Amino acid sequence: MTVRKNQANLTAAEKKAFVDAVLEVKRIGVYDEFVAAHRLRFALDMNTGVYVGHFGPSFLPWHRKFLIDFENELQKIDASVSIPYWDWTVDNSVASSIWAPDLLGGTGRPLDDQVMDGPFAYSAGKWPINIQVDTRPFLARNLGHRVPTLPTRAQVDAALAIPTYDSAPWSDASAGFRSTLEGTAAYMSMHNRVHTWIWGQMETSVSPNDPVFWLHHSFVDKLWADWHALHPTSAEYLPAGTTPNVIDLNDTMPPWTNTTPQSMLDHTQFYTYA
């Protein structure tokens, strides 16, 4: 059984195995397929008015499946590897271990936000940005530039206390745990705030270009699992059916042909969290 661990608790060997697997998935061209898939899904969610991966109830199950597929690719390289999670309520500064050269590298340089250290620096030669929304061929970050702080544990606990998964109108204006965690109920909060705090590619539709995307969403996924454990008698997913413009409990989530929110509710069939 795959066990996802807090990145702060990884051994040196575990960090290296994760980094090496990510670099190999990039080298063989598979990584960029995930970036392109996310860019397409984000564009469709933004422009068609049908919310699948973002801005609606299936934000959490869609990304759970997305991470599972990526984790499977990593495990084709090294079966011991899992996606770590980044608890940004604790490791919440530019000096946190996640930004060390032995894992993700740090913030970008003042001139152009280019990351200059770590395995994903452009100068290391192994991380060209091929799926772009601008002309930058390098990984870019500017930690804490647009918003100075990351979400707090108090904010997470308040979200976890919400007893309802989601509610009408099922999009930006909806109330409930999902919209609060995604950061659509209050703009620039929670999940969305983390993307903005990192800046660079993470603030765009090609956010998986930055490997921190996976650690961020692994923690978001863990919080969904925590919410379910706290509210075992609540509806695991809403809406249940016949709802326009969003994915219902048993609707198929594109681009997959056999994946529904229902099939993603029990994460323990795929992995656990340490």
C-alpha positions in Angstrom: 0.0 0.0 0.0 1.3 3.4 -0.9 1.9 5.7 2.0 2.1 9.5 1.4 4.3 11.2 3.9 4.9 14.8 5.1 7.8 16.2 3.1 9.3 17.5 6.3 9.7 13.9 7.5 11.4 12.5 4.4 14.8 11.0 4.8 17.6 12.1 2.4 17.1 8.8 0.5 13.4 9.3 0.2 13.9 12.8 -1.1 16.4 11.7 -3.7 14.1 8.8 -4.9 11.2 11.2 -5.3 13.3 13.8 -7.2 14.9 11.2 -9.4 11.5 9.7 -10.3 10.1 13.1 -11.2 13.1 13.9 -13.3 12.8 10.6 -15.2 9.1 11.1 -15.9 10.0 14.5 -17.3 12.9 13.1 -19.4 10.7 10.5 -21.1 8.0 13.1 -21.9 5.2 11.9 -19.7 5.4 14.8 -17.3 4.6 17.3 -19.9 1.5 15.3 -20.8 0.2 16.0 -17.3 0.9 19.7 -17.7 -0.9 19.8 -21.0 -3.9 17.9 -19.6 -4.2 20.4 -16.7 -3.9 23.4 -19.0 -6.7 22.0 -21.2 -8.9 21.2 -18.2 -8.4 24.7 -16.7 -9.2 26.4 -20.0 -12.4 24.3 -20.4 -13.5 25.1 -16.9 -12.8 28.8 -17.3 -14.4 29.2 -20.8 -17.2 26.6 -21.2 -19.2 27.2 -18.0 -19.0 23.5 -17.2 -17.0 23.0 -14.0 -15.0 19.8 -13.8 -11.5 20.2 -12.4 -11.9 23.6 -10.9 -14.6 26.0 -9.5 -17.1 23.2 -8.7 -17.8 20.2 -6.5 -15.5 17.8 -8.5 -12.4 19.9 -7.9 -11.4 17.4 -5.1 -12.2 14.1 -6.8 -10.8 15.3 -10.2 -7.4 16.2 -8.6 -7.4 13.0 -6.6 -7.5 11.0 -9.8 -5.0 13.3 -11.4 -2.5 12.7 -8.5 -3.2 9.0 -8.6 -2.3 8.8 -12.3 0.9 10.8 -11.7 1.9 8.7 -8.7 1.4 5.6 -10.9 3.9 7.0 -13.4 6.4 7.7 -10.6 6.0 4.2 -9.4 6.8 2.8 -12.8 10.2 4.4 -12.3 10.6 3.5 -8.6 7.9 1.4 -6.8 9.0 2.9 -3.5 8.0 6.4 -4.4 4.9 8.2 -3.3 3.8 11.9 -3.6 4.8 13.7 -0.3 2.5 16.3 1.1 3.4 19.8 2.1 1.6 21.1 5.2 1.7 24.8 4.3 0.2 25.7 7.7 3.5 24.6 9.4 6.2 24.9 6.7 5.1 28.4 5.8 8.2 30.4 5.1 10.8 30.7 2.3 13.2 29.0 4.7 11.1 25.8 5.0 12.8 22.5 4.2 10.6 22.0 1.1 12.6 24.8 -0.6 16.0 23.3 0.1 18.3 22.4 -2.8 17.8 18.6 -2.0 14.1 18.8 -2.7 12.4 21.5 -4.7 14.9 24.4 -4.7 14.0 27.9 -3.6 12.5 31.1 -4.7 13.5 32.8 -8.0 16.0 35.5 -8.5 14.9 39.1 -8.5 15.6 39.7 -12.2 13.1 37.4 -13.7 11.9 35.0 -10.9 14.1 32.2 -12.3 14.8 29.4 -9.8 18.5 29.0 -9.6 19.1 26.1 -7.2 17.9 22.6 -6.7 17.2 19.8 -9.2 14.6 21.7 -11.1 16.7 24.8 -11.9 16.9 25.6 -15.6 20.7 25.8 -15.2 20.8 22.1 -14.1 19.6 21.2 -17.6 16.9 18.7 -16.7 13.8 20.9 -16.3 12.9 22.9 -19.5 9.4 24.4 -19.5 7.9 23.0 -22.7 4.2 23.6 -22.0 4.0 27.3 -21.6 1.6 30.2 -21.2 4.4 32.7 -21.8 8.0 32.5 -23.3 9.9 31.5 -20.1 11.8 28.3 -20.7 12.7 28.1 -16.9 10.9 27.3 -13.7 9.9 30.6 -12.0 8.8 31.4 -8.5 8.6 34.5 -6.3 7.6 33.2 -2.9 5.5 35.5 -0.8 5.5 38.3 -3.5 1.8 38.6 -4.3 0.5 37.6 -0.9 2.7 37.6 2.2 1.3 34.7 4.1 0.1 31.1 3.6 -3.2 29.8 5.0 -3.2 29.1 8.8 -4.1 26.1 10.8 -7.0 28.0 12.2 -8.4 28.5 8.7 -7.9 24.8 8.0 -9.7 23.8 11.2 -12.6 26.2 10.4 -12.9 24.6 6.9 -12.8 21.1 8.4 -15.6 22.0 10.8 -18.0 22.7 8.0 -20.5 19.8 7.9 -21.6 20.1 4.3 -19.4 19.1 1.4 -20.9 21.6 -1.0 -24.1 23.5 -1.8 -26.0 25.3 -4.5 -25.2 27.1 -6.7 -22.2 24.7 -6.8 -19.6 27.1 -8.1 -17.7 30.2 -7.0 -20.5 31.5 -4.9 -21.3 28.2 -3.2 -20.8 27.5 0.5 -19.4 24.3 2.0 -16.2 22.5 2.7 -15.1 22.1 -1.0 -15.5 25.8 -2.0 -13.8 26.9 1.2 -10.9 24.6 0.8 -10.5 25.4 -2.9 -10.6 29.1 -2.1 -13.5 30.1 -4.3 -15.8 30.9 -1.5 -13.4 33.7 -0.4 -11.1 34.8 -3.2 -7.3 34.4 -2.6 -7.8 32.0 0.3 -6.8 28.4 1.1 -5.8 26.3 -2.0 -5.9 29.3 -4.3 -3.8 31.4 -2.0 -1.0 28.8 -2.0 -0.8 29.0 -5.8 -0.6 32.8 -5.6 2.0 32.8 -2.8 4.4 30.7 -4.9 3.8 32.7 -8.1 5.6 31.8 -11.3 4.0 28.9 -13.2 2.0 27.9 -10.1 -0.2 31.0 -10.7 -1.2 29.8 -14.2 -3.0 27.0 -16.0 0.3 25.2 -16.4 0.9 25.0 -12.6 2.1 21.4 -12.7 5.3 22.7 -14.4 6.3 23.3 -10.8 6.8 20.0 -8.9 5.5 21.7 -5.8 2.0 21.4 -7.4 1.9 17.7 -6.5 3.0 18.3 -2.8 0.4 21.1 -2.5 -2.4 19.1 -3.9 -1.4 16.0 -1.9 -2.0 18.1 1.2 -5.3 19.4 -0.1 -6.3 15.8 -0.8 -5.3 14.9 2.8 -7.5 17.6 4.1 -10.4 16.1 2.2 -9.7 12.8 3.8 -9.5 14.4 7.2 -12.8 16.1 6.6 -14.4 12.8 5.7 -13.1 11.2 8.9 -14.5 14.1 11.0 -18.0 13.9 9.3 -18.6 10.2 8.6 -22.4 10.7 8.6 -22.4 13.7 6.2 -23.0 13.3 2.5 -19.5 12.4 1.1 -20.2 14.3 -2.1 -22.8 16.7 -3.4 -24.6 17.2 -5.7 -26.1 13.8 -6.1 -27.7 14.1 -9.5 -29.4 16.1 -12.3 -27.4 19.2 -11.8 -26.5 21.4 -14.8 -22.9 22.6 -15.4 -21.2 20.5 -12.7 -20.3 16.9 -12.1 -22.8 14.9 -10.0 -21.8 12.0 -7.8 -22.0 9.3 -10.5 -21.2 11.5 -13.5 -18.0 10.7 -15.5 -15.2 13.2 -15.0 -13.4 14.1 -18.3 -10.8 13.2 -19.6 -11.4 9.8 -18.0 -14.1 7.5 -19.3 -14.6 5.4 -16.2 -13.9 7.7 -13.3 -16.7 9.3 -11.2 -16.6 11.2 -7.9 -18.1 8.1 -6.4 -15.2 6.0 -7.4 -12.8 8.5 -5.8 -14.4 8.8 -2.4 -12.4 6.1 -0.6 -8.7 7.1 -0.9 -7.6 4.1 1.1 -8.1 1.8 -1.9 -5.2 3.6 -3.4 -3.0 5.0 -0.6 -2.9 6.2 3.0 -1.4 9.2 4.7 1.2 9.1 7.4 
